[in-house]
Structures are given as structure tokens and as C-alpha cells.
């Protein structure tokens, strides 16, 4: 809960700055790169989030990463502020919240789709089209794979879950059999 509040506060400030400077998309791209580095390097993540490491060392590492990624001064400053306030662990939530703000402003909603197999672009576009009709808004689809679904998909849009997975169908059949025996 605390992370959500923190992420919203930073995301809103970042969006307002991006809007003033016409850098909304640039900030999204930069945040995406930073989160990618955090996810790819568990060592970097643990150093930046650990209270055991000196803040000076953390800032040098962050400056090196910012330079390597060619981050804007604004983004480097934001990350430094988050580091100073011991909130670096919320960078990934910041990205998610920032995406939500951009989608809301653009009249889009985000759908998290879980599929049993990897979906190609045509399939993703078809799912987005169907969900757009249901939601009566443009839908941006983010797909992940979970082979335990066996087949089908599960889509979550604005708190609504559409479950068309075979795993759920099997579960329903099993439940109905238990009730009838």
C-alpha cells in the first residue's frame, strides 16, 4: 500500500514535468530502460536498495548507469531523489503508475493478459480489439505466459477478470462433479 502511494506521488510529479517540457514519452522510455537494468542486474538492485552501502557509492553507481543509458538530467535527478529518500525500491512501481497515467490521459486502459503460449502480434491485436469493444476504450495489451493455464487466456482490465483458460474450465467441471456425486 505504501509503495502505491509513493509511486503515484512520483509518477504524477514526473508526468506534470513531462507535460511542461513535452517529454512524457522520453520519460516513459527512460524509466523503462532503468527498470530493465534493475530487473537484469540483481547485484545493482541489491546495492541500490540496501542500507548497508554508502550513499556516495550508490550515487556514483547511479551516475554511471545514467550516463551509460543517456538519461535526461530530469530522470537522473528523480532517481537521485528516490535514492536520497530511500525509495529506490519503488522505481518499478513508478513505471507502472506512470504508464497508467499516460494511458488514462490518452483514453486507454491497460490489460494484463496471461496466455498458456506465446502470442504473436496478430493474436495480441485481436485480443486488444475484442477487449476495446468490451471496455469501449482503447486497450493496450501486456502479455505474459503461464503454461499452467493449459490453454486459453486470462485477461484483467480495470479490475475485471475475463478467464477463458482451460485450467479454470477443468476446475469448474471438477467442482460440478463433486456437487453431483
NULUMMI-884334 format. One record per residue (C-alpha): y, z, x. Coordinates in steps of 0.1 Angstrom, whole numbers, padded with zeros to 4 digits, always signed. Layout:
YZX
...
END
This chain:
+0000+0000+0000
+0024+0009+0027
+0017-0024+0045
+0026-0043+0014
+0060-0026+0011
+0067-0032+0048
+0056-0068+0047
+0077-0075+0016
+0108-0060+0032
+0105-0080+0064
+0095-0112+0046
+0124-0110+0022
+0148-0105+0051
+0132-0134+0071
+0134-0156+0041
+0171-0148+0035
+0179-0155+0071
+0158-0187+0070
+0177-0198+0039
+0211-0192+0056
+0201-0211+0087
+0179-0237+0069
+0149-0226+0090
+0125-0215+0062
+0097-0239+0073
+0103-0233+0110
+0098-0195+0104
+0066-0202+0085
+0053-0224+0113
+0062-0198+0139
+0047-0169+0120
+0015-0190+0116
+0013-0195+0153
+0019-0158+0161
-0008-0147+0136
-0031-0173+0151
-0026-0158+0186
-0032-0123+0172
-0064-0134+0155
-0077-0152+0185
-0070-0125+0210
-0083-0091+0202
-0070-0078+0235
-0034-0089+0226
-0037-0074+0192
-0051-0041+0205
-0024-0038+0232
+0004-0045+0208
-0008-0021+0181
-0019+0007+0204
+0004+0037+0211
-0013+0041+0245
+0005+0012+0261
+0041+0015+0272
+0067-0003+0251
+0081-0021+0282
+0047-0036+0289
+0044-0047+0252
+0078-0063+0253
+0070-0082+0284
+0038-0095+0269
+0055-0104+0237
+0083-0122+0256
+0057-0142+0275
+0039-0152+0242
+0072-0160+0225
+0082-0182+0254
+0048-0199+0255
+0049-0206+0218
+0086-0217+0220
+0096-0192+0193
+0131-0192+0180
+0153-0163+0190
+0152-0151+0154
+0114-0148+0154
+0113-0132+0188
+0139-0106+0176
+0119-0099+0145
+0087-0094+0164
+0106-0071+0189
+0120-0051+0159
+0085-0047+0145
+0072-0036+0178
+0100-0011+0183
+0093+0004+0148
+0056+0005+0154
+0049-0021+0127
+0034-0049+0146
+0001-0044+0128
+0017-0058+0097
+0025-0093+0111
-0004-0109+0093
+0007-0093+0060
+0042-0105+0067
+0029-0141+0070
+0010-0138+0037
+0041-0123+0019
+0064-0149+0034
+0041-0177+0021
+0042-0161-0013
+0080-0160-0013
+0082-0197-0003
+0056-0207-0029
+0074-0187-0056
+0108-0203-0048
+0091-0238-0048
+0074-0230-0082
+0040-0230-0065
+0013-0204-0067
-0014-0199-0041
-0051-0200-0050
-0077-0184-0028
-0109-0205-0032
-0143-0194-0019
-0169-0220-0017
-0206-0220-0007
-0200-0250+0015
-0171-0266+0034
-0149-0286+0010
-0133-0319+0021
-0097-0328+0013
-0106-0348-0018
-0125-0318-0033
-0097-0294-0024
-0072-0317-0041
-0093-0319-0072
-0096-0281-0074
-0058-0278-0069
-0053-0304-0097
-0075-0285-0121
-0060-0251-0113
-0025-0266-0116
-0033-0277-0152
-0046-0242-0160
-0017-0224-0145
+0009-0250-0155
+0024-0247-0119
+0017-0264-0087
-0011-0247-0069
-0016-0245-0031
-0053-0240-0023
-0066-0220+0006
-0103-0224+0010
-0129-0202+0028
-0166-0205+0029
-0191-0178+0018
-0227-0191+0019
-0240-0162-0001
-0225-0178-0032
-0254-0203-0030
-0234-0230-0048
-0202-0234-0068
-0168-0218-0062
-0148-0187-0070
-0110-0192-0074
-0085-0164-0076
-0050-0173-0088
-0023-0148-0096
-0048-0120-0102
-0071-0142-0124
-0106-0149-0111
-0125-0180-0121
-0161-0175-0110
-0183-0206-0111
-0207-0195-0084
-0245-0198-0087
-0248-0163-0074
-0229-0150-0105
-0249-0172-0128
-0281-0157-0114
-0267-0123-0118
-0258-0129-0154
-0293-0143-0162
-0309-0113-0144
-0287-0089-0165
-0296-0106-0198
-0333-0105-0189
-0331-0068-0182
-0314-0063-0216
-0341-0082-0234
-0372-0067-0218
END
